[in-house]
């Protein structure tokens, strides 16, 4: 654990969940800026490049409470169930509280319930932390305004994050479309592929770029932490609506094909393209670039 003394208190940061993917990313970026950081997690992290203080934010012991009481910023890089149950009684009145949840409305209501008035901001890195922050979108919800929130988000921008300001409700609706719907589509693809029960070696040998891309995304999701994807699906109040839309879209596709009408199928493609908001040419170029990468690096023989 980094030692924080004297004047360092005025800018010290505690990252709760510092051994997790998002927490580790933030710890690394903050330390790169020379900020004194204490990384806290419920258990020691094997293989970590820097020390982790063992502590439970739901039931902090005297040592953790002392660290929290001196911090200028406390970051909750934890699942929603932990964030909502966190014991924040030791925090200074002027501390900046940062949450990194994939769903924001529940925590926003929680702040009202506990009558927290201190500066509080939520961020949601809209990418896998292992990819790094530079050039990637970071959704930001300012729950309670204050100069320290502005300074923290300015720091995120200096790290290369593309900060997108939203309120909690809009964040969750967008996350349902961009995360819950996407993950559900990929998981459904994987389940359907498993049901077809074809030898993977044969699939790998003939997979065209779109399929190889889907396989790559499926591998990334299934190789991740289940609790992250569970929070996206179960915690977002709009996720069920997104999954229902996916189910209806699949039914529409079935009905269109069963109709035997190629004209109706062409209309379906036009309706689907409308989701691109007039950016079809741009994303076709993006796709061509992606497929060039897939062609050069896929497992196809």
N, C-alpha and C positions, 0 to 999 in steps of 0.2 A: 504494500500500500504506500502511495506517495505521502510524505510528511508535509503537513500544512501548518505553518506557524506565522505569527506576527501579521504583517501587512498582507500576506498571501490570502488571509481570510476574505478580503474584500472582492476577490475574483475567483475563489475556489469553487470547484464543481464536484458534486457527488453524482455518479451515474449508477442508479439502481438497475440491476440487470446488465451490468457491464460485461459479463461473460457471454451474453447472447450476441446474435449477429448485429442487430442495430446498435445495441449498447457498445459493443466492441468498436464499431465504426466510429461512433461519436467520441469514445475515449481516445482513440488513435488520432482523430482530427484535432481534438482539443489539446492533447499533449504536443502535437505538432506545432501548435500556436504558442507553446510554452505555458499553458494554463495548468495550475496545480489541480490534479484530478484524483479523486478516490473512487475506484471501481468496486462496487458492492454486488455480491450475488449470494444466493442461498447455499451454494456449495462451492468449494474450491474448484477452479477450472484447470484441468490437467492439460498441459501443453501450451498454456497461455504465455505470451511473451512478456507480460508485466503482472505484478501481484494483484490478487483480488481479495478484498476483505469479505469474509464470510459474515452474512447478516441477513435478517428477515425483516423487510419493510412493513409487513403486517403486524409483527410483534417484535419491534426493535429492542435489543438489549441495551445496556447502559453505554457500551462502547459505540454502537451505531448511533444511538440518540445523540451522543456528544458530537459525532462527526456531522450529523444532520444539522445540529444547532449552530454550527459555525460556517456552514456553506452559504455562499452567495447565490448559487444555482443548484437545484436538485432536478435531475432528469429521471423520469420513470420510463425506462425501456423494458417494460414488463407487459404480460398479457392483461387484458381488461379486468379479469377477475381479481388480479393482484392490485392493479391500480385503484380499483374501487374500494378495496379493503385496506389500503395502505394507511398506516398510522402516521399522520403528518403533524402531530401535536408538537414535536420538537423543533419544527422549522421556525426560523426568524420571520417576523411580520413582513420584512422587506425582501424575502427570498424570491427569486424567480423560479417558478415551478414549470417544468416542461414535460409533456407527455408525448409518447410516440405511437399512440394507438392507431389501429387501422379503422376504427369506428370512433367518431367524435361526439355524437349526440348524447350517448350514455354518460360520458364523463362530464359533459357540459351540465346535464341535469344534476349529477352528483355534486358539482361545485355549488350549485344553488342550494342543494339540500344541506350541505355542511356549512353554508354561508361563508365560503372562502372569498375574501376580497382581494387578496394579494395578486400580483401580476402572474398570469398563467397563460401559457401558449402551448398549442399542440402542433406537432409536425408529423407528417406521414411520408417517409421516403418512398416514392412510387417506383421502386426498383429493388432488386435483391442487393443487400448491403455489400456483398462480395464484388459487385461490379464497380463500386466507388461512386462518389457523389458528382464528380465533375460533369457538367452538362446535362444532368438528369433532373426531372421535376421533383420538387418537395412541396407537398400540399401543406399549407399553414393555416391554422385556425387560432386567432387571438381570443382566448376566453375572457381574459381580464387585461386591459391595456396597461402599458407602462413603458418607460424608457428602456428598462432592461429587456423587455420582450423585443422591442425594435432593435436593440443592439445584438441580441442573439440571432435574430433573423438576418441581420446584416452580415453576421459572421457566417451563417449558412451560405449566403450569396457569395461571400469571399472564398468559401471552399469550393465554389463552382456550382452549387445547387441552384436550380431555376425555381425560385420561390413563387408559388401560386397561392394567393390569398383567397380564402373561402370562409363562409360561416359553417357551423357544425352540420346543419341540415343539408346544405348543398354538397358539402364534402361527402357525406354518407351516400347521397344519391349518385354522385359521380363515381364513388368507390364501388358501389353496387354494379355499375355499368362496366367500369374499367378493370375491376379486380374480381368481384364475385362472379359476374357473367363469364369473364375470360377463363377463370379457373374451372368453373363448372363445365364449360364447353370442352376444355382440354381433358378433364377427368372423365367426362362422358365418352369422349373419343377413345380414351384408354380402355374403359370398361367395354365399349362396343368391340374394339379390336380384340380384346381378350376373349369375348364371347364367340367371335368368328373362328378362333382356335386354329390359326394357320401357323406353320413353323416360322419363327422369327427370322431365321436365316434366309428364307425365301423372300419374306417381306423386305428385309434389309437389302437384298440383292436387286430388287426391282423398284424400290421406293423412289418416286419422283420428288423433286424439291419440296412441294407443299407438304407431302407426307413426312419427309425427313425432318422438315421444320417442326411439324406437330410432334414427332417422336422426341425431338430435342427439348421442346417445351414440357412435354409430359415427363420426361426424365428429370428435368429441373424441379418441377413441382413435387413429384413423388419422392425426390431425394431431399426435400426440405423438411422443416419442422412441422409436424401435423398441427400443433397448437396455433401456428401462424395462420394456416389456411382454414382451420376451424373458426377462428375469430372472424375472418373475412366472411364466411358463410353463415355462421350462427349468430354473430354479434351485430351484424349490420341489419337494421330494420327494413331495408329495401332489398336485401339479397333474395328473399323468397320471390319477390316480384320479378327480379331478373331471371331466376331459374324458371319461373312460370312462362316468361316470354320466350325463353329458349325452347321449352317444351312445345309451346304453340307454334313457334317457327318451324320446328321439325315436323309437326303435324301438317302445317301448310305446305311444306316441301313434298311430303308424301302425297298429299291430296293433289298437288299440281302435277306430279309425275304420273299418278294413277289416272288423271284425266286424259292422258294421251295427247295433250295439246302443247305443241312446241311454242305456240304464241304465248300461252299462259306462263310457260317456263321463262320466256324472254322477259315478260312483265315482272316475274319474280326477281330476276337478276337486276332489273331497273329499280325495283323497290328496295332491294338489299343495298344497292349502290347509294341510294339516297342517305344512308347512314353516314356516308363519308363527307357530307356537307359541302360538296363541290370540290373536294380535294382528291378526287380519284386519280388524276394524273400524277400528283405528287406521291401518293402511296403506291401506285404502280411502279414508279421509279425506285421507291424504297424496297419494294418486293424484289425487283430485278437485282438490286444490289445484295439483298439478303440471300437470294438464291445462288448468286455467284459465289458467296461464301460457303453455302451449303454444298455446292458442287465440288468445291475444292477441299472440303474437310469432312464430308459425310462418310459413313462406313460402307457406302455402296461399293461393291466389287465390280 
